[in-house]
Amino acid sequence: VCSRCTASDSEFAHTSLRLSATGHKSQQLPAAMVGSSYDVASIVRKLGICVTYVGVSTALIRFNKHMMHEDRFPFSLALSAIHMIASTMLAGLLYIVKPSMFPAMGTIQDQKLDMAKWFVPIGLCFAVMLYGSNQAYMYCSVAMLQFMKEANVMIVFLISCTVGLQLMDRLRFSLIVWVIASATISVSGDLQFSMVGVAFQAVSQVAECARLVLGEFVLSGQKFDPLTYTAFVAPTCGVILIVASAATWNPAVISAAITHWRLLTVNAGVAFLLNVMVAVAIKEIAAVGFVLMGLTKDIFIVALSCVLFGEPITHTQTLAFSLTLVGVGTWSLLKISPEAPPLQLLKRALCMPIAGKSETDPLLPGRKV
């Protein structure tokens, strides 16, 4: 949903390691038919999914930036609430039309009350994330906000360490310092720097990362599929946003909504389409492909913002963003293939324990007391 383009990437990139890609299995075909034609068709299909996902994600980010202009619909709470209402309605319609896309729905019908204890805090974090990210568009360029979002995976890991889901070691700590330092240089070097916008985005990212950690519990413990998860989160988040919008009501919302109802309708549709594309991408593309696709999208958004929309980017920002991408890519490689040669090289450089020893083991043999 709104701004979920980046938040969903982080969440589903984590869960896709568990929700394994369940693409179509190749059938037994005659030897003459098994060959390059089938491989080309599969590659073209997956490439089409990747291109569509990147396109929809980029379109939503630019669309949200367009909508939050002061002359159109600069009401972040109301815009987020509209997205959640539309996503709830469209998810319900999609479930009626094709319930097979919600395989977990039938298994949790009797657990709705138990699920509420998870989805209320998840919905609250989601609402804060949507409000903060949309509000940040009023103060900062899309490119700068994208620089900040690169640190999300590190924030998720730090929160996971705090609640005991992950363990810290020297390599991970070094990569966290690398990414956060590079992202900080990228942001501080912006020619249109706004501390207010940075504050909104920072709050949004912390809320999003907290939501991801909570979602990790739900997705792993209850075996939710992405669309069923969205169908539960959207109405919960929508109620919170509606209450918040009512508490801070601005009469200008109605007139702006009437004036720009066509844009709002299309915008909400694009937001829901992104959710569907994320679910399709997870099903058809393995974890490695999903991670690489996310990095490609980040580069594309920044390049598009600079070339097509004229958002200024300095040479320092370009270098710092490149270093950030290297750090995030290395982190992704660590999650996917921890025994990869480049990572072994880094471990030796950091004097990490040899294979078979844990980072928590003592470096020197101790004496029994």
VOPAGU-2260 file (C-alpha; in pm, 1 decimal, decimal comma):
REM VOPAGU-2260
SITE   aa  ch    i         X         Y         Z
SITE  VAL   A    0       0,0       0,0       0,0
SITE  CYS   A    1     107,5     365,8       8,2
SITE  SER   A    2     484,2     376,0      48,3
SITE  ARG   A    3     470,5       7,7      98,3
SITE  CYS   A    4     679,9     -22,1    -208,5
SITE  THR   A    5     992,1     -13,8       5,9
SITE  ALA   A    6     839,0    -141,2     325,7
SITE  SER   A    7     690,5    -447,1     156,5
SITE  ASP   A    8    1022,3    -518,9     -18,6
SITE  SER   A    9    1197,0    -546,7     316,0
SITE  GLU   A   10     928,3    -759,0     475,7
SITE  PHE   A   11     873,4   -1001,3     190,4
SITE  ALA   A   12    1245,4   -1025,4     118,2
SITE  HIS   A   13    1278,1   -1159,6     473,7
SITE  THR   A   14     975,1   -1389,9     452,7
SITE  SER   A   15    1045,7   -1513,2     101,8
SITE  LEU   A   16    1336,6   -1711,1     247,9
SITE  ARG   A   17    1066,9   -1912,8     424,9
SITE  LEU   A   18     780,2   -1875,4     180,2
SITE  SER   A   19     985,4   -2054,2     -84,9
SITE  ALA   A   20     925,5   -1970,8    -445,3
SITE  THR   A   21     643,6   -2204,9    -547,9
SITE  GLY   A   22     664,0   -2154,1    -920,3
SITE  HIS   A   23     520,9   -2398,5   -1172,3
SITE  LYS   A   24     703,1   -2727,6   -1174,2
SITE  SER   A   25     809,1   -2845,8   -1512,9
SITE  GLN   A   26     608,6   -3143,6   -1638,3
SITE  GLN   A   27     755,4   -3453,2   -1794,8
SITE  LEU   A   28     779,5   -3366,5   -2163,1
SITE  PRO   A   29     918,0   -3557,4   -2459,3
SITE  ALA   A   30    1291,6   -3507,5   -2503,5
SITE  ALA   A   31    1238,8   -3313,5   -2825,1
SITE  MET   A   32    1020,7   -3060,2   -2646,5
SITE  VAL   A   33    1246,0   -3015,1   -2345,7
SITE  GLY   A   34    1498,1   -2750,4   -2438,0
SITE  SER   A   35    1565,1   -2390,6   -2504,2
SITE  SER   A   36    1204,5   -2293,2   -2590,0
SITE  TYR   A   37    1077,4   -2385,6   -2242,8
SITE  ASP   A   38    1371,4   -2213,0   -2072,3
SITE  VAL   A   39    1324,8   -1897,8   -2279,4
SITE  ALA   A   40     952,7   -1886,9   -2196,6
SITE  SER   A   41    1026,9   -1920,0   -1825,0
SITE  ILE   A   42    1294,0   -1650,7   -1837,1
SITE  VAL   A   43    1068,8   -1413,6   -2032,1
SITE  ARG   A   44     784,8   -1466,5   -1784,0
SITE  LYS   A   45    1003,9   -1398,7   -1481,1
SITE  LEU   A   46    1170,1   -1103,2   -1648,6
SITE  GLY   A   47     825,9    -961,8   -1724,0
SITE  ILE   A   48     729,5    -998,6   -1357,3
SITE  CYS   A   49    1047,7    -820,6   -1247,6
SITE  VAL   A   50     998,3    -533,1   -1491,1
SITE  THR   A   51     632,1    -496,2   -1392,2
SITE  TYR   A   52     715,5    -498,3   -1020,8
SITE  VAL   A   53     989,8    -236,9   -1057,0
SITE  GLY   A   54     762,9     -24,3   -1275,7
SITE  VAL   A   55     463,8     -38,3   -1039,5
SITE  SER   A   56     679,7      25,7    -732,2
SITE  THR   A   57     849,5     324,7    -894,0
SITE  ALA   A   58     517,4     458,1   -1022,4
SITE  LEU   A   59     363,8     447,2    -673,8
SITE  ILE   A   60     654,1     637,8    -517,3
SITE  ARG   A   61     638,3     910,6    -782,2
SITE  PHE   A   62     257,1     912,5    -768,3
SITE  ASN   A   63     257,7     964,2    -390,9
SITE  LYS   A   64     507,2    1248,0    -428,7
SITE  HIS   A   65     278,6    1402,9    -692,4
SITE  MET   A   66     -33,1    1367,9    -475,6
SITE  MET   A   67     129,2    1522,9    -167,9
SITE  HIS   A   68     193,7    1852,4    -349,7
SITE  GLU   A   69      27,4    2143,6    -168,6
SITE  ASP   A   70    -189,7    2218,0    -473,8
SITE  ARG   A   71    -334,5    1865,3    -490,5
SITE  PHE   A   72    -391,9    1647,8    -181,9
SITE  PRO   A   73    -136,6    1733,9      90,7
SITE  PHE   A   74    -317,7    1533,4     360,6
SITE  SER   A   75    -101,9    1233,2     445,2
SITE  LEU   A   76    -339,9    1078,2     701,0
SITE  ALA   A   77    -638,5    1101,9     468,4
SITE  LEU   A   78    -437,8     972,2     171,3
SITE  SER   A   79    -313,2     674,7     371,9
SITE  ALA   A   80    -666,5     602,8     498,3
SITE  ILE   A   81    -800,9     607,4     141,0
SITE  HIS   A   82    -533,2     359,0      37,5
SITE  MET   A   83    -620,6     123,0     321,4
SITE  ILE   A   84    -993,5     141,9     252,0
SITE  ALA   A   85    -936,8      73,8    -117,4
SITE  SER   A   86    -694,8    -211,2     -40,8
SITE  THR   A   87    -946,1    -370,5     196,4
SITE  MET   A   88   -1222,8    -353,0     -64,2
SITE  LEU   A   89   -1005,3    -476,9    -350,5
SITE  ALA   A   90    -857,2    -758,7    -139,3
SITE  GLY   A   91   -1211,3    -870,2     -53,3
SITE  LEU   A   92   -1311,4    -856,8    -419,4
SITE  LEU   A   93    -999,8   -1051,7    -521,0
SITE  TYR   A   94   -1078,2   -1314,0    -257,1
SITE  ILE   A   95   -1431,7   -1353,4    -394,7
SITE  VAL   A   96   -1308,8   -1380,0    -753,6
SITE  LYS   A   97   -1006,7   -1604,5    -689,1
SITE  PRO   A   98    -986,1   -1743,1    -333,7
SITE  SER   A   99    -697,3   -1970,8    -435,9
SITE  MET   A  100    -469,7   -1664,3    -414,3
SITE  PHE   A  101    -540,2   -1663,8     -35,1
SITE  PRO   A  102    -441,7   -2021,8      61,0
SITE  ALA   A  103    -404,5   -1942,1     432,3
SITE  MET   A  104    -745,9   -1780,1     465,9
SITE  GLY   A  105    -931,2   -2105,8     523,2
SITE  THR   A  106    -698,6   -2224,8     798,7
SITE  ILE   A  107    -725,5   -1915,8    1021,1
SITE  GLN   A  108   -1096,3   -1838,1    1012,9
SITE  ASP   A  109   -1135,9   -1968,9    1368,3
SITE  GLN   A  110    -832,1   -1780,1    1500,1
SITE  LYS   A  111    -936,0   -1420,1    1428,3
SITE  LEU   A  112    -950,5   -1318,4    1795,1
SITE  ASP   A  113    -607,2   -1464,9    1861,2
SITE  MET   A  114    -472,7   -1285,5    1554,5
SITE  ALA   A  115    -603,6    -949,2    1679,8
SITE  LYS   A  116    -330,0    -927,3    1944,3
SITE  TRP   A  117     -77,6    -925,9    1660,5
SITE  PHE   A  118    -258,2    -726,5    1394,1
SITE  VAL   A  119    -349,7    -431,4    1617,9
SITE  PRO   A  120      15,9    -337,9    1691,8
SITE  ILE   A  121     112,0    -427,3    1334,1
SITE  GLY   A  122    -165,4    -202,5    1203,2
SITE  LEU   A  123     -56,5      77,8    1436,7
SITE  CYS   A  124     304,3      57,3    1316,8
SITE  PHE   A  125     182,5      43,2     958,9
SITE  ALA   A  126     -30,2     355,0    1008,4
SITE  VAL   A  127     263,6     548,2    1157,4
SITE  MET   A  128     483,3     434,4     868,5
SITE  LEU   A  129     234,0     544,8     603,5
SITE  TYR   A  130     174,7     882,4     765,3
SITE  GLY   A  131     543,3     956,0     816,9
SITE  SER   A  132     654,6     848,9     470,4
SITE  ASN   A  133     379,5    1043,5     293,7
SITE  GLN   A  134     443,5    1351,5     506,3
SITE  ALA   A  135     816,1    1334,6     423,8
SITE  TYR   A  136     734,8    1378,3      53,2
SITE  MET   A  137     632,8    1736,6     129,8
SITE  TYR   A  138     983,6    1826,8     248,6
SITE  CYS   A  139    1236,1    1599,5      75,7
SITE  SER   A  140    1318,0    1470,9    -269,5
SITE  VAL   A  141    1238,9    1111,3    -362,0
SITE  ALA   A  142    1608,7    1040,7    -419,5
SITE  MET   A  143    1705,5    1152,9     -69,4
SITE  LEU   A  144    1427,5     948,3      90,8
SITE  GLN   A  145    1545,9     647,5    -108,2
SITE  PHE   A  146    1894,2     699,4      35,1
SITE  MET   A  147    1749,8     679,3     385,6
SITE  LYS   A  148    1542,2     369,4     311,6
SITE  GLU   A  149    1856,6     169,3     233,8
SITE  ALA   A  150    1919,0     149,7     609,8
SITE  ASN   A  151    1589,3     -34,8     672,2
SITE  VAL   A  152    1738,4    -382,5     657,9
SITE  MET   A  153    1992,1    -283,2     921,8
SITE  ILE   A  154    1726,8    -130,5    1148,9
SITE  VAL   A  155    1523,7    -451,8    1122,4
SITE  PHE   A  156    1827,6    -654,0    1224,5
SITE  LEU   A  157    1901,7    -429,9    1524,6
SITE  ILE   A  158    1539,6    -456,1    1644,5
SITE  SER   A  159    1553,9    -835,1    1592,8
SITE  CYS   A  160    1870,6    -849,3    1803,7
SITE  THR   A  161    1698,1    -647,5    2076,5
SITE  VAL   A  162    1409,1    -894,9    2101,4
SITE  GLY   A  163    1636,0   -1198,4    2071,6
SITE  LEU   A  164    1556,1   -1308,8    1715,3
SITE  GLN   A  165    1907,2   -1251,2    1576,6
SITE  LEU   A  166    2267,0   -1260,2    1699,9
SITE  MET   A  167    2525,7    -992,1    1634,8
SITE  ASP   A  168    2877,5   -1070,1    1514,4
SITE  ARG   A  169    3171,6    -864,5    1388,5
SITE  LEU   A  170    3085,2    -896,3    1019,1
SITE  ARG   A  171    2724,9    -788,9    1067,7
SITE  PHE   A  172    2828,1    -502,2    1294,4
SITE  SER   A  173    3080,8    -383,7    1035,6
SITE  LEU   A  174    2821,3    -394,2     757,6
SITE  ILE   A  175    2571,0    -202,9     971,8
SITE  VAL   A  176    2826,0      71,9    1038,9
SITE  TRP   A  177    2917,3      74,1     667,0
SITE  VAL   A  178    2556,9     111,6     543,6
SITE  ILE   A  179    2442,5     362,7     804,8
SITE  ALA   A  180    2754,0     578,6     756,7
SITE  SER   A  181    2715,2     574,1     376,5
SITE  ALA   A  182    2343,4     649,9     396,1
SITE  THR   A  183    2412,9     936,6     638,4
SITE  ILE   A  184    2662,6    1090,6     396,3
SITE  SER   A  185    2409,5    1055,5     113,6
SITE  VAL   A  186    2138,8    1233,4     312,4
SITE  SER   A  187    2355,9    1508,4     463,8
SITE  GLY   A  188    2492,8    1600,0     121,8
SITE  ASP   A  189    2147,1    1673,8     -22,3
SITE  LEU   A  190    2105,7    2023,1    -168,3
SITE  GLN   A  191    1743,5    2037,1     -46,3
SITE  PHE   A  192    1807,6    1898,8     301,5
SITE  SER   A  193    1517,4    1935,0     544,8
SITE  MET   A  194    1549,6    1821,0     904,8
SITE  VAL   A  195    1167,9    1806,3     937,7
SITE  GLY   A  196    1143,1    1574,5     638,5
SITE  VAL   A  197    1428,2    1359,1     769,0
SITE  ALA   A  198    1254,4    1333,6    1107,7
SITE  PHE   A  199     925,3    1221,6     948,3
SITE  GLN   A  200    1108,5     964,3     736,8
SITE  ALA   A  201    1313,2     836,4    1032,1
SITE  VAL   A  202     999,4     783,1    1243,8
SITE  SER   A  203     837,5     614,0     945,5
SITE  GLN   A  204    1130,4     376,6     899,4
SITE  VAL   A  205    1149,6     278,5    1266,8
SITE  ALA   A  206     775,1     206,3    1265,9
SITE  GLU   A  207     807,0       9,2     943,6
SITE  CYS   A  208    1094,5    -198,2    1076,6
SITE  ALA   A  209     906,9    -269,5    1400,5
SITE  ARG   A  210     614,0    -383,2    1186,1
SITE  LEU   A  211     843,2    -615,3     992,2
SITE  VAL   A  212     967,9    -780,3    1310,3
SITE  LEU   A  213     610,8    -825,7    1435,9
SITE  GLY   A  214     512,4    -956,4    1094,3
SITE  GLU   A  215     797,3   -1206,2    1118,0
SITE  PHE   A  216     626,6   -1365,4    1418,2
SITE  VAL   A  217     290,4   -1382,6    1241,8
SITE  LEU   A  218     419,1   -1505,0     906,0
SITE  SER   A  219     638,5   -1774,6    1056,8
SITE  GLY   A  220     407,7   -1890,7    1332,8
SITE  GLN   A  221      79,2   -1894,8    1140,4
SITE  LYS   A  222     206,7   -1963,4     786,2
SITE  PHE   A  223      32,7   -1662,7     631,5
SITE  ASP   A  224      64,2   -1607,0     260,3
SITE  PRO   A  225     134,5   -1246,5     150,5
SITE  LEU   A  226    -216,3   -1163,9      22,8
SITE  THR   A  227    -393,7   -1309,1     328,7
SITE  TYR   A  228    -156,0   -1109,7     547,9
SITE  THR   A  229    -242,0    -794,0     351,6
SITE  ALA   A  230    -614,4    -870,0     375,2
SITE  PHE   A  231    -586,6    -876,0     756,5
SITE  VAL   A  232    -348,7    -582,0     798,0
SITE  ALA   A  233    -528,0    -339,1     562,5
SITE  PRO   A  234    -859,5    -309,1     754,4
SITE  THR   A  235    -681,8    -290,9    1091,7
SITE  CYS   A  236    -454,4     -13,5     968,0
SITE  GLY   A  237    -749,4     154,0     794,5
SITE  VAL   A  238    -949,1     182,8    1116,5
SITE  ILE   A  239    -651,4     340,6    1296,7
SITE  LEU   A  240    -597,2     590,2    1014,0
SITE  ILE   A  241    -966,3     680,4     996,1
SITE  VAL   A  242    -972,1     753,1    1370,2
SITE  ALA   A  243    -651,9     959,7    1341,5
SITE  SER   A  244    -792,0    1148,4    1041,2
SITE  ALA   A  245   -1113,1    1225,0    1229,8
SITE  ALA   A  246    -916,9    1348,1    1532,5
SITE  THR   A  247    -712,2    1587,1    1316,7
SITE  TRP   A  248    -982,9    1661,5    1061,1
SITE  ASN   A  249    -925,5    1933,2     805,6
SITE  PRO   A  250   -1238,3    2047,3     614,8
SITE  ALA   A  251   -1022,7    2107,6     306,9
SITE  VAL   A  252    -986,9    1729,7     267,2
SITE  ILE   A  253   -1337,1    1697,5     122,7
SITE  SER   A  254   -1299,6    1969,6    -138,7
SITE  ALA   A  255    -954,1    1839,1    -239,3
SITE  ALA   A  256   -1089,6    1482,4    -264,0
SITE  ILE   A  257   -1377,5    1596,1    -485,9
SITE  THR   A  258   -1143,7    1795,1    -708,8
SITE  HIS   A  259    -887,7    1515,1    -746,0
SITE  TRP   A  260   -1107,4    1206,5    -708,3
SITE  ARG   A  261    -984,2    1059,5   -1036,4
SITE  LEU   A  262    -620,4    1083,3    -927,1
SITE  LEU   A  263    -704,3     940,1    -585,0
SITE  THR   A  264    -886,4     644,2    -741,3
SITE  VAL   A  265    -596,8     559,3    -971,6
SITE  ASN   A  266    -345,2     614,0    -691,2
SITE  ALA   A  267    -528,5     370,8    -460,4
SITE  GLY   A  268    -549,0     116,8    -742,9
SITE  VAL   A  269    -174,7     137,7    -806,1
SITE  ALA   A  270    -111,1      90,7    -432,6
SITE  PHE   A  271    -312,9    -231,6    -428,6
SITE  LEU   A  272    -158,7    -350,1    -755,9
SITE  LEU   A  273     183,2    -326,4    -591,6
SITE  ASN   A  274      67,4    -564,3    -317,6
SITE  VAL   A  275     -44,5    -813,6    -578,7
SITE  MET   A  276     283,8    -781,8    -770,9
SITE  VAL   A  277     485,4    -842,9    -452,8
SITE  ALA   A  278     288,7   -1163,4    -391,6
SITE  VAL   A  279     339,8   -1276,9    -752,1
SITE  ALA   A  280     712,0   -1194,5    -741,5
SITE  ILE   A  281     761,8   -1398,7    -425,4
SITE  LYS   A  282     583,3   -1694,1    -584,2
SITE  GLU   A  283     774,0   -1688,0    -912,2
SITE  ILE   A  284    1121,4   -1563,0    -813,9
SITE  ALA   A  285    1363,7   -1710,7    -563,1
SITE  ALA   A  286    1501,3   -1512,5    -270,0
SITE  VAL   A  287    1821,5   -1421,3    -455,1
SITE  GLY   A  288    1625,0   -1279,1    -746,1
SITE  PHE   A  289    1395,2   -1083,6    -515,3
SITE  VAL   A  290    1688,7    -921,5    -336,2
SITE  LEU   A  291    1862,8    -830,2    -661,8
SITE  MET   A  292    1534,7    -696,7    -798,0
SITE  GLY   A  293    1502,2    -469,9    -492,9
SITE  LEU   A  294    1851,9    -329,1    -545,3
SITE  THR   A  295    1776,1    -272,1    -914,2
SITE  LYS   A  296    1460,0     -86,3    -820,2
SITE  ASP   A  297    1648,9     140,8    -579,0
SITE  ILE   A  298    1903,5     233,0    -845,5
SITE  PHE   A  299    1628,2     290,9   -1101,3
SITE  ILE   A  300    1427,3     518,8    -872,1
SITE  VAL   A  301    1727,7     736,5    -788,4
SITE  ALA   A  302    1837,1     756,8   -1153,2
SITE  LEU   A  303    1483,5     838,7   -1267,1
SITE  SER   A  304    1444,5    1108,1   -1002,8
SITE  CYS   A  305    1769,6    1268,5   -1115,4
SITE  VAL   A  306    1734,6    1241,4   -1494,6
SITE  LEU   A  307    1360,4    1270,4   -1558,0
SITE  PHE   A  308    1241,3    1480,0   -1263,5
SITE  GLY   A  309    1548,7    1699,3   -1225,1
SITE  GLU   A  310    1612,8    1627,1    -856,5
SITE  PRO   A  311    1973,6    1736,8    -792,2
SITE  ILE   A  312    2222,1    1472,9    -677,9
SITE  THR   A  313    2581,4    1564,1    -597,0
SITE  HIS   A  314    2888,7    1355,0    -677,2
SITE  THR   A  315    2932,2    1289,4    -304,3
SITE  GLN   A  316    2578,8    1151,7    -282,7
SITE  THR   A  317    2634,0     932,3    -587,5
SITE  LEU   A  318    2950,7     782,8    -436,7
SITE  ALA   A  319    2791,1     737,4     -93,0
SITE  PHE   A  320    2480,3     574,9    -244,2
SITE  SER   A  321    2700,4     335,9    -442,4
SITE  LEU   A  322    2882,1     238,5    -122,8
SITE  THR   A  323    2546,0     190,3      49,1
SITE  LEU   A  324    2430,2     -43,8    -225,6
SITE  VAL   A  325    2753,5    -243,2    -194,5
SITE  GLY   A  326    2690,9    -279,3     179,0
SITE  VAL   A  327    2326,4    -382,6     133,5
SITE  GLY   A  328    2423,7    -626,3    -141,7
SITE  THR   A  329    2688,5    -781,0      82,0
SITE  TRP   A  330    2435,2    -808,4     363,5
SITE  SER   A  331    2192,9    -984,9     128,0
SITE  LEU   A  332    2468,5   -1224,1      21,5
SITE  LEU   A  333    2536,4   -1295,4     389,5
SITE  LYS   A  334    2169,8   -1390,0     437,5
SITE  ILE   A  335    2152,0   -1602,6     122,8
SITE  SER   A  336    2496,2   -1765,5     103,3
SITE  PRO   A  337    2696,3   -1714,6     425,0
SITE  GLU   A  338    2981,0   -1937,7     299,6
SITE  ALA   A  339    3042,7   -1733,2     -17,1
SITE  PRO   A  340    3416,7   -1664,8     -83,7
SITE  PRO   A  341    3388,6   -1283,0     -56,0
SITE  LEU   A  342    3231,6   -1320,6     288,6
SITE  GLN   A  343    3501,7   -1564,2     399,4
SITE  LEU   A  344    3757,8   -1304,7     291,9
SITE  LEU   A  345    3585,6   -1037,1     501,3
SITE  LYS   A  346    3568,8   -1269,0     801,8
SITE  ARG   A  347    3941,9   -1331,6     783,5
SITE  ALA   A  348    4005,8    -956,8     756,6
SITE  LEU   A  349    3797,0    -905,1    1071,8
SITE  CYS   A  350    3981,1   -1188,8    1253,8
SITE  MET   A  351    3656,2   -1374,0    1307,5
SITE  PRO   A  352    3660,2   -1726,4    1458,5
SITE  ILE   A  353    3729,7   -2015,3    1223,1
SITE  ALA   A  354    3447,2   -2235,7    1097,1
SITE  GLY   A  355    3296,6   -2445,6    1369,9
SITE  LYS   A  356    3330,9   -2176,6    1635,1
SITE  SER   A  357    3064,9   -1932,7    1729,0
SITE  GLU   A  358    3110,2   -1561,2    1764,1
SITE  THR   A  359    3008,5   -1606,4    2128,4
SITE  ASP   A  360    3287,7   -1856,4    2196,5
SITE  PRO   A  361    3590,5   -1720,6    2387,3
SITE  LEU   A  362    3886,1   -1623,8    2171,8
SITE  LEU   A  363    4128,9   -1784,7    2420,6
SITE  PRO   A  364    4075,3   -2107,1    2615,6
SITE  GLY   A  365    3964,0   -2036,8    2968,9
SITE  ARG   A  366    4019,0   -2223,8    3292,1
SITE  LYS   A  367    3746,2   -2402,9    3477,9
SITE  VAL   A  368    3667,2   -2242,8    3810,2
